[in-house]
Amino acid sequence: MLFNPLLYLFLSAAGAWTPQSRAAANARGEKLTERRLLDDEKIRGVNLGSQFIIERWMAEDSWKTMGCSAYNDEWACVKGIGQAKANAAFKKHWETWITEDDIKEIASLGLNAVRIPVGYWMYEDIIQEGEYWPRGGIWHLDRIVGLCKKYGIYVLIGLHSGPGISSPNEQFTGHSVPNPGFYTPENYERAYRFLEWMTKRIHTNGNYTTVGMLEVLNEPVHVAKWKAEAADMIKNYYPNAFKRIQAMEGYLKVASADRLHIQFMGKSWGSGDPRTYLPDDEHVFFDAHRYLSFDNRIAGNKKAYIQTACKDDMGRHVFVGEWSLSVNSTLKNTDEFKVNGQETWYKAYWAAQAESFEKSDGWFFWSWKCDGKLGKQDWRWCYQSAVAAGAIPKDASSAATLSPCDSLAKKTLEVSQGFTYTYYVSHSKAEKPTIILFHGWPDSAKLWNGLMSNYLVPNGYGVVALDCLGYAGTSKPTDLEAYAWQHMTADAIEILDAEKVDKVISLGHDWGSAMCQRLYNFYPNRVIGLVMINVAYIAPGGKFDLEETNKTAKEKHGHGVYEYWHFFTAEDSTAIMTKNVESVYSVAFGDPYTWLDNWVSPGGMRKFVTEGRTQPTLPFTTPEHRADFMERYAKEGGFDAPSCWYKAFVANVQSASDRNVSEDAKTVNVPALFWGGEQDFVCRPAALQDSIDDGYLPDVKSVVREGGHWALLEKPEEFGQDVLHWLESTTFAK
């Protein structure tokens, strides 16, 4: 399901809003609150945990003061000490746990939002006989949101516990029981009534002006253990909760621009895909809870925690509603991770997580404050205490400047040829080498996003990823001579010189593999390693004859591997491809076995594209992937420059260029890796052996995986791990 990218622009001053609304509202001369937010574009907030649902593990002193120390949760305490005594004890807690000083301090630290967990029993009309809950909490919620309004703090109110109890064995539900009883029509109805009641209060009580989002349920059951309950919730509770909230807003005649955002736990939580039965609506948001302390896949060292944090990306239309500075319970008291003396590392850990969560729409740290042993000795769950200890900065917006994650910088450079290149760079750390990355047809530097962000940059490797000549943000000449190897490799060297990078590992896919090879051939003193993806080594050589090449390939493989070149190099091809761009996309990214008919059969490519055919595409072709392709090619002349790579080769521009390569430089005397797809019927992995037999690759390793020409996108984890393993296990010249 696709969500409206204009989501952040539609909210007006009088009603619900997100911090992203501020810039648009300012442009219209509107005033959101009595005190405007800082000029932020992301939510940076804290949970007011244990204010209305007390979790004794993080509020031990308060729990004891209330007379509840003999009990595990709120239900047990109310039942144990009696309703009247409990009401008085909870009232005192509600008055003192979060005060105006807290909200004022939150605002002073650059935080612009709070998430307030509440239980369904705050709406006392739906409490049933035999349920043991404290009474009177709503008046204190009114007070707190009023303070948030005063200090310009955005508020998300979340239903943390549903009627009948929605999560098993959890203190945050107020009643820790093994079997959740929420997942019935009767209890759904009680929850709907709570949501309607809260919606009405938000829109009719002046204290709630900065409340902009309502979460329908926190951390429900997982599919793995409660399959039927989770499926029923996705199918029935979620869509009906959305409808009931919107129906109440309709009854109140709330304009669309003033309506609440409605939040659901996202797919990453493990309860199923919430989007399945929800409408494609701009008011929908999702919640992700990312506690690295509970991720047992992370190796038990600081480097692994930072690397994991750096590569996290929870997606769009998502707030990370809960996270902390904690690590695995088996590690937290070790010399490496204990809090005393580790404030600097924990600040980097905070910044790495916060920066990654700001790839999404923002975050809420769990939690603002703690007391008892946790508050005094372990600030990893306590934002206020962590700031006091120096483990979290006093400016919540400073994550990007403090982060140990080396993000990619987008740059442009005009080279001596007069062309402007767009490229992406991240400099190496700890003396790791730099990799220059070249893509092929019909890609851009975005091809390498996963490899760079998940494997190279987090492990300290520098990267320089080009939009190659003719593509994306780089100049698009149609003079074939501009594409000669000696010119394009010289352009790459100018970029490396501008970045003060001397030696590189040269890596490429498709035409980019040929390009990365020629960078070595023309500049062997600048290249210390070679990574060829799908296209095996092609030694600089003689004249190219398309007909003869296909004839030889047909004798060897049963088909001409370059049959599609006849279409790609024809004068009418680019206009046909532009007219039928959907066909080009589907033929390029279809199942590998379709290439036998469409790519390597005579006339197959022309027939498929000219007739406007389409076919299913591979799973990596997300809506974003398709949109990027269409943006670049669904316009007149979009294919003109990329086609020049083929035309220059057929016109023997490259064979003429190859004559400038010295004989010694034709042999690759640096470590090399070939990585290919077993079902690539154009760039066959077997071609590698020819270069090995001819003595051109004295030090090469080969990895062939299941997949076709796009195996690197079909198997991104295997690809990334294979490349990283080769890098880590290979000795390169300095």
URTAQUI-V923308 format. One record per residue. N is the residue number from 1. OMEGA is omega in whole degrees, -180 to 180 (NA if undefined). BURIAL is b if it has 9 or more other ideal C-beta (glycine too) atoms within 8 Angstrom, else e. Layout:
BEGIN
[[N;OMEGA;BURIAL] [N;OMEGA;BURIAL]]
END
This chain:
BEGIN
[[1;179;e] [2;180;e] [3;-174;b] [4;-180;e] [5;178;e] [6;-176;e] [7;-170;b] [8;-173;b] [9;-167;e] [10;-172;b] [11;-179;b] [12;-173;b] [13;-171;e] [14;-172;e] [15;-177;b] [16;-179;b] [17;170;b] [18;178;b] [19;179;b] [20;-179;b] [21;-168;b] [22;-177;b] [23;180;b] [24;-179;b] [25;178;b] [26;180;b] [27;179;e] [28;179;e] [29;-177;e] [30;180;e] [31;-176;e] [32;-175;b] [33;177;b] [34;176;e] [35;-174;e] [36;176;e] [37;167;b] [38;-175;e] [39;-176;e] [40;171;b] [41;179;e] [42;172;b] [43;174;b] [44;-171;b] [45;176;b] [46;172;b] [47;171;b] [48;-178;b] [49;180;b] [50;171;b] [51;-177;b] [52;170;b] [53;-172;b] [54;174;b] [55;-169;b] [56;-179;b] [57;-179;e] [58;-179;b] [59;-172;b] [60;-180;b] [61;180;b] [62;-180;b] [63;180;b] [64;180;b] [65;-180;e] [66;-178;b] [67;-174;b] [68;-171;b] [69;179;e] [70;-172;e] [71;-174;e] [72;-175;e] [73;-175;b] [74;180;b] [75;-177;b] [76;-180;b] [77;179;b] [78;179;b] [79;-175;e] [80;-176;b] [81;178;b] [82;-173;e] [83;-175;e] [84;-179;e] [85;179;b] [86;180;b] [87;180;b] [88;-178;e] [89;-180;b] [90;178;b] [91;180;b] [92;178;b] [93;-179;b] [94;-179;b] [95;-169;e] [96;-177;e] [97;175;b] [98;-178;b] [99;177;e] [100;178;e] [101;178;e] [102;-178;b] [103;178;b] [104;179;b] [105;177;b] [106;180;b] [107;-177;b] [108;-178;e] [109;179;b] [110;175;b] [111;-176;b] [112;-175;b] [113;171;b] [114;174;b] [115;-174;b] [116;176;b] [117;177;b] [118;175;b] [119;-179;b] [120;-176;b] [121;173;b] [122;172;b] [123;-168;b] [124;179;e] [125;-177;e] [126;173;b] [127;-178;e] [128;177;e] [129;-179;e] [130;174;e] [131;-172;e] [132;-179;b] [133;175;b] [134;-179;b] [135;172;e] [136;-176;b] [137;-174;b] [138;-179;b] [139;179;e] [140;171;b] [141;176;b] [142;-178;b] [143;-175;b] [144;180;b] [145;174;b] [146;176;b] [147;177;b] [148;175;b] [149;-178;b] [150;-175;b] [151;175;b] [152;-177;b] [153;176;b] [154;-175;b] [155;168;b] [156;176;b] [157;-176;b] [158;174;b] [159;-174;b] [160;-177;b] [161;-180;b] [162;179;b] [163;-178;b] [164;-179;b] [165;-171;b] [166;179;b] [167;-176;b] [168;170;b] [169;-178;e] [170;176;e] [171;-176;b] [172;175;b] [173;-177;b] [174;-178;b] [175;-175;b] [176;-179;e] [177;-176;b] [178;-175;e] [179;-179;e] [180;-178;b] [181;-175;b] [182;-163;b] [183;178;b] [184;178;e] [185;-178;e] [186;-179;e] [187;171;b] [188;-178;b] [189;177;e] [190;178;b] [191;177;b] [192;180;b] [193;176;b] [194;-177;b] [195;177;b] [196;-179;b] [197;180;b] [198;178;b] [199;179;b] [200;-179;b] [201;-180;b] [202;-175;b] [203;-176;b] [204;180;e] [205;-175;e] [206;179;e] [207;-170;b] [208;-174;b] [209;-177;e] [210;172;b] [211;-174;b] [212;-175;b] [213;179;b] [214;178;b] [215;-171;b] [216;177;b] [217;178;b] [218;171;b] [219;177;b] [220;-178;b] [221;179;b] [222;177;b] [223;-174;b] [224;-177;e] [225;-175;e] [226;-172;b] [227;-177;e] [228;-179;e] [229;-180;b] [230;180;b] [231;179;b] [232;178;b] [233;-180;b] [234;-175;b] [235;-172;b] [236;-174;b] [237;-176;b] [238;-178;b] [239;180;b] [240;174;b] [241;178;b] [242;-178;b] [243;-176;e] [244;177;b] [245;-179;b] [246;177;b] [247;177;b] [248;178;b] [249;175;b] [250;178;e] [251;180;e] [252;-179;b] [253;177;e] [254;179;b] [255;-178;e] [256;-178;e] [257;-177;e] [258;-174;b] [259;-179;b] [260;161;b] [261;-178;b] [262;-171;b] [263;179;b] [264;174;b] [265;-176;b] [266;-177;b] [267;-177;e] [268;-180;e] [269;177;b] [270;177;e] [271;-175;b] [272;-179;b] [273;-177;e] [274;-177;b] [275;-172;e] [276;-176;e] [277;178;e] [278;177;b] [279;174;e] [280;-169;e] [281;-178;e] [282;180;e] [283;-176;b] [284;173;b] [285;-179;b] [286;-177;b] [287;174;b] [288;176;b] [289;-173;b] [290;176;b] [291;179;b] [292;179;b] [293;-179;b] [294;-180;e] [295;-176;e] [296;178;e] [297;-176;e] [298;176;b] [299;-172;e] [300;177;e] [301;-176;e] [302;-178;b] [303;-178;e] [304;179;b] [305;179;b] [306;-180;b] [307;179;b] [308;180;b] [309;-176;b] [310;-175;b] [311;178;b] [312;172;b] [313;-172;e] [314;176;b] [315;-177;b] [316;-178;e] [317;-177;b] [318;164;b] [319;173;b] [320;-170;b] [321;179;b] [322;172;b] [323;-177;b] [324;176;b] [325;-176;b] [326;173;b] [327;-178;b] [328;-175;b] [329;179;e] [330;-176;e] [331;-165;b] [332;-179;b] [333;178;e] [334;-179;e] [335;-178;e] [336;-171;e] [337;-179;b] [338;-170;b] [339;-176;b] [340;179;e] [341;-177;e] [342;-174;b] [343;-178;b] [344;179;e] [345;-179;e] [346;176;b] [347;176;b] [348;178;b] [349;175;b] [350;-176;b] [351;179;b] [352;180;b] [353;-177;b] [354;180;b] [355;179;b] [356;-180;b] [357;176;b] [358;166;b] [359;174;e] [360;-175;b] [361;176;b] [362;-169;b] [363;171;b] [364;179;b] [365;173;b] [366;1;b] [367;-179;b] [368;-175;b] [369;176;b] [370;169;b] [371;-177;b] [372;-177;b] [373;-179;e] [374;-179;b] [375;-177;b] [376;-169;e] [377;-175;e] [378;-175;b] [379;-175;b] [380;177;b] [381;-167;b] [382;-174;b] [383;-178;b] [384;-180;b] [385;180;b] [386;175;b] [387;180;b] [388;-179;e] [389;-178;b] [390;-180;e] [391;172;b] [392;-178;b] [393;-180;b] [394;176;e] [395;-176;e] [396;-178;b] [397;-173;e] [398;-176;b] [399;-175;b] [400;-179;b] [401;-179;e] [402;-171;b] [403;173;b] [404;179;e] [405;-180;b] [406;-177;e] [407;-177;b] [408;176;b] [409;177;e] [410;-177;e] [411;173;e] [412;179;b] [413;172;b] [414;-176;e] [415;-174;b] [416;177;e] [417;-177;e] [418;180;e] [419;177;b] [420;178;b] [421;167;b] [422;179;b] [423;-176;b] [424;-172;b] [425;170;b] [426;-174;b] [427;-174;b] [428;178;b] [429;174;e] [430;175;e] [431;174;e] [432;179;b] [433;177;b] [434;178;b] [435;171;b] [436;-171;b] [437;179;b] [438;177;b] [439;176;b] [440;180;b] [441;-5;e] [442;-166;b] [443;173;b] [444;179;b] [445;179;b] [446;177;e] [447;-172;b] [448;-176;b] [449;-177;e] [450;-180;b] [451;-177;b] [452;-172;b] [453;-174;b] [454;-173;b] [455;-174;b] [456;-176;b] [457;179;b] [458;179;b] [459;171;b] [460;-179;e] [461;173;b] [462;177;b] [463;170;b] [464;-175;b] [465;-175;b] [466;154;b] [467;-173;b] [468;-177;b] [469;-179;b] [470;-173;b] [471;167;b] [472;-174;b] [473;-179;e] [474;-180;b] [475;-173;e] [476;178;b] [477;175;b] [478;172;e] [479;-174;e] [480;-178;b] [481;179;e] [482;-176;b] [483;178;b] [484;-176;b] [485;-174;b] [486;179;b] [487;-177;b] [488;176;b] [489;176;b] [490;176;b] [491;-179;b] [492;178;b] [493;177;b] [494;178;b] [495;178;b] [496;178;b] [497;179;e] [498;179;e] [499;180;b] [500;176;e] [501;-176;b] [502;-175;e] [503;-176;b] [504;163;b] [505;-174;b] [506;-172;b] [507;178;b] [508;179;b] [509;176;b] [510;175;b] [511;178;b] [512;175;b] [513;176;b] [514;180;b] [515;-179;b] [516;176;b] [517;-178;b] [518;175;b] [519;176;b] [520;-176;b] [521;-178;b] [522;-177;b] [523;-176;b] [524;179;b] [525;-179;e] [526;-174;b] [527;-178;b] [528;179;b] [529;-175;b] [530;177;b] [531;-177;b] [532;-176;b] [533;179;b] [534;179;b] [535;-179;b] [536;-175;b] [537;176;b] [538;-178;b] [539;175;e] [540;-173;b] [541;-170;e] [542;-175;e] [543;-179;e] [544;176;b] [545;-175;e] [546;-178;b] [547;-178;e] [548;179;e] [549;179;b] [550;179;b] [551;179;b] [552;-180;e] [553;-180;b] [554;178;b] [555;-176;e] [556;-172;e] [557;-178;e] [558;177;e] [559;178;b] [560;-172;b] [561;-178;b] [562;-180;b] [563;-178;b] [564;179;b] [565;178;b] [566;178;b] [567;-176;b] [568;-178;b] [569;179;b] [570;-176;e] [571;-176;e] [572;-170;e] [573;-174;b] [574;177;b] [575;178;e] [576;-180;b] [577;178;b] [578;180;b] [579;-177;e] [580;-173;b] [581;177;b] [582;178;e] [583;180;b] [584;-180;b] [585;-175;b] [586;178;b] [587;180;b] [588;-171;e] [589;176;b] [590;179;b] [591;-178;e] [592;-177;b] [593;176;e] [594;179;b] [595;179;b] [596;179;b] [597;-168;e] [598;-175;b] [599;-171;b] [600;175;b] [601;-179;b] [602;178;e] [603;-175;b] [604;-178;b] [605;180;b] [606;-178;b] [607;-177;e] [608;-175;b] [609;-177;b] [610;180;e] [611;178;e] [612;-179;e] [613;171;b] [614;-180;e] [615;177;b] [616;179;e] [617;-175;e] [618;-174;b] [619;-178;e] [620;-179;b] [621;179;b] [622;174;e] [623;180;e] [624;179;e] [625;-180;b] [626;-178;b] [627;178;e] [628;178;b] [629;-177;b] [630;179;b] [631;-177;e] [632;-170;b] [633;-177;b] [634;178;e] [635;-176;e] [636;179;e] [637;-176;e] [638;-178;b] [639;-172;b] [640;-176;b] [641;178;b] [642;180;b] [643;-180;b] [644;177;b] [645;178;b] [646;-177;b] [647;179;b] [648;180;b] [649;-180;b] [650;179;b] [651;178;e] [652;169;b] [653;-177;b] [654;178;b] [655;175;b] [656;178;e] [657;-178;b] [658;-180;b] [659;179;e] [660;180;e] [661;178;b] [662;-178;e] [663;-179;e] [664;-175;e] [665;177;b] [666;176;b] [667;-176;b] [668;-177;b] [669;173;e] [670;177;b] [671;-178;b] [672;175;b] [673;168;b] [674;179;b] [675;-175;b] [676;179;b] [677;-176;b] [678;-178;b] [679;174;b] [680;-174;b] [681;173;b] [682;-179;b] [683;-172;b] [684;179;b] [685;-178;b] [686;-179;e] [687;180;b] [688;-174;b] [689;179;e] [690;-180;e] [691;176;b] [692;-179;b] [693;-180;e] [694;175;e] [695;-178;e] [696;-175;b] [697;-178;b] [698;-178;e] [699;-178;e] [700;172;b] [701;-177;e] [702;174;b] [703;178;b] [704;-177;e] [705;173;b] [706;179;e] [707;-178;b] [708;-178;b] [709;180;b] [710;-179;b] [711;179;b] [712;175;b] [713;176;b] [714;-177;b] [715;-173;b] [716;-180;b] [717;178;e] [718;179;e] [719;-179;b] [720;-180;b] [721;179;b] [722;179;b] [723;-179;b] [724;179;b] [725;179;e] [726;179;b] [727;-175;b] [728;-176;e] [729;-177;e] [730;175;e] [731;-179;e] [732;176;b] [733;178;e] [734;NA;e]]
END
